[in-house]
Amino acid sequence: MTFAFYGLLGLTAAYAVFFAVVLAAMRRPPAQFGQFMKRLPAALVWGALPAPRMWSWARRGGLAPGDRAPDFSLRRQGSGDRVTLSSYRGARPVVLVFGSYT
């Protein structure tokens, strides 16, 4: 076997390890993934890997249409009060809107 073959094999193995490490980090909670990403150039992750597909797979969740949404609590905008989704169960429909209006 030639030097080029071993070099290509080494590069492939390094890419596979990099892929696995980033995918494992993506499966962690967002705050932990953010800490991981602080140590890597974003262009390396989002440019060298199929990162958007990896992110979609890693964050896909386990809910199916018709499943009950997991309970969560958020701060009300403009105040320190907290709102919990379970407090609305059985009372009225809830619409969640995520986005930025800035």
One Martini backbone bead per residue (centre of mass of N, CA, C, O) as a GRO file, in nm:
protein
  102
    1MET     BB    1   0.101   0.034   0.016
    2THR     BB    2   0.058   0.365   0.005
    3PHE     BB    3   0.085   0.680   0.125
    4ALA     BB    4  -0.181   0.788   0.004
    5PHE     BB    5  -0.366   0.580   0.126
    6TYR     BB    6  -0.302   0.644   0.427
    7GLY     BB    7  -0.379   0.940   0.410
    8LEU     BB    8  -0.675   0.892   0.328
    9LEU     BB    9  -0.746   0.717   0.570
   10GLY     BB   10  -0.680   0.931   0.786
   11LEU     BB   11  -0.879   1.148   0.685
   12THR     BB   12  -1.133   0.976   0.713
   13ALA     BB   13  -1.107   0.922   1.014
   14ALA     BB   14  -1.105   1.218   1.106
   15TYR     BB   15  -1.383   1.289   0.990
   16ALA     BB   16  -1.545   1.077   1.149
   17VAL     BB   17  -1.473   1.186   1.428
   18PHE     BB   18  -1.573   1.474   1.387
   19PHE     BB   19  -1.863   1.398   1.326
   20ALA     BB   20  -1.920   1.248   1.597
   21VAL     BB   21  -1.857   1.483   1.791
   22VAL     BB   22  -2.062   1.687   1.679
   23LEU     BB   23  -2.314   1.510   1.707
   24ALA     BB   24  -2.293   1.472   2.012
   25ALA     BB   25  -2.316   1.777   2.075
   26MET     BB   26  -2.600   1.820   1.939
   27ARG     BB   27  -2.745   1.622   2.158
   28ARG     BB   28  -2.718   1.828   2.348
   29PRO     BB   29  -2.784   2.080   2.510
   30PRO     BB   30  -2.772   2.397   2.394
   31ALA     BB   31  -2.568   2.509   2.604
   32GLN     BB   32  -2.351   2.289   2.550
   33PHE     BB   33  -2.320   2.342   2.248
   34GLY     BB   34  -2.226   2.633   2.279
   35GLN     BB   35  -1.965   2.563   2.431
   36PHE     BB   36  -1.847   2.395   2.202
   37MET     BB   37  -1.860   2.623   1.974
   38LYS     BB   38  -1.655   2.820   2.112
   39ARG     BB   39  -1.401   2.617   2.015
   40LEU     BB   40  -1.513   2.650   1.718
   41PRO     BB   41  -1.528   2.706   1.400
   42ALA     BB   42  -1.813   2.750   1.227
   43ALA     BB   43  -1.705   2.699   0.937
   44LEU     BB   44  -1.616   2.410   0.991
   45VAL     BB   45  -1.888   2.285   1.063
   46TRP     BB   46  -2.080   2.425   0.832
   47GLY     BB   47  -1.868   2.348   0.586
   48ALA     BB   48  -1.752   2.035   0.635
   49LEU     BB   49  -2.043   1.963   0.712
   50PRO     BB   50  -2.380   1.833   0.733
   51ALA     BB   51  -2.512   2.019   0.966
   52PRO     BB   52  -2.816   2.065   0.910
   53ARG     BB   53  -2.885   1.760   0.910
   54MET     BB   54  -2.767   1.692   1.183
   55TRP     BB   55  -2.944   1.886   1.348
   56SER     BB   56  -3.218   1.768   1.267
   57TRP     BB   57  -3.159   1.488   1.382
   58ALA     BB   58  -3.068   1.563   1.679
   59ARG     BB   59  -3.355   1.760   1.715
   60ARG     BB   60  -3.626   1.591   1.647
   61GLY     BB   61  -3.742   1.419   1.850
   62GLY     BB   62  -4.056   1.230   1.984
   63LEU     BB   63  -4.287   1.362   1.839
   64ALA     BB   64  -4.621   1.331   1.737
   65PRO     BB   65  -4.897   1.365   1.602
   66GLY     BB   66  -5.109   1.417   1.895
   67ASP     BB   67  -4.921   1.470   2.104
   68ARG     BB   68  -4.826   1.573   2.400
   69ALA     BB   69  -4.692   1.836   2.525
   70PRO     BB   70  -4.442   1.935   2.693
   71ASP     BB   71  -4.359   2.075   2.971
   72PHE     BB   72  -4.324   2.435   3.036
   73SER     BB   73  -4.127   2.733   3.119
   74LEU     BB   74  -4.181   3.093   3.099
   75ARG     BB   75  -4.114   3.416   3.047
   76ARG     BB   76  -4.257   3.703   3.047
   77GLN     BB   77  -4.287   3.965   2.861
   78GLY     BB   78  -4.191   4.240   3.072
   79SER     BB   79  -4.157   4.016   3.301
   80GLY     BB   80  -4.103   3.780   3.575
   81ASP     BB   81  -4.310   3.602   3.499
   82ARG     BB   82  -4.452   3.277   3.481
   83VAL     BB   83  -4.523   3.025   3.231
   84THR     BB   84  -4.728   2.731   3.207
   85LEU     BB   85  -4.859   2.500   3.006
   86SER     BB   86  -5.031   2.327   3.213
   87SER     BB   87  -5.226   2.571   3.292
   88TYR     BB   88  -5.390   2.527   2.996
   89ARG     BB   89  -5.505   2.263   3.034
   90GLY     BB   90  -5.844   2.244   2.930
   91ALA     BB   91  -5.913   2.552   2.866
   92ARG     BB   92  -5.733   2.629   2.597
   93PRO     BB   93  -5.591   2.709   2.329
   94VAL     BB   94  -5.246   2.689   2.211
   95VAL     BB   95  -5.012   2.923   2.070
   96LEU     BB   96  -4.692   2.890   1.925
   97VAL     BB   97  -4.444   3.148   1.875
   98PHE     BB   98  -4.151   3.152   1.674
   99GLY     BB   99  -3.930   3.439   1.675
  100SER     BB  100  -3.829   3.739   1.503
  101TYR     BB  101  -3.896   4.113   1.529
  102THR     BB  102  -3.599   4.271   1.461
   0.00000   0.00000   0.00000
